[in-house]
Amino acid sequence: MKIRIKSSDSFEQNYEKSFELEKMINLEEKKNIIIKTNMETVKLLIKVIL
């Protein structure tokens, strides 16, 4: 599964990139997500907003 991450920096530049989802761990209101980039594996903790 792929996920898309959108962000902007302090100069108001917008970024958007898709990553392959390696692993997802469901917590109560947060998800621990591990994605693999071209150079490394990154672990993210995101808050789920519905």
Helices and strands as residue ranges (DSSP letters): E 2-8, E 14-26, E 30-36, E 41-47
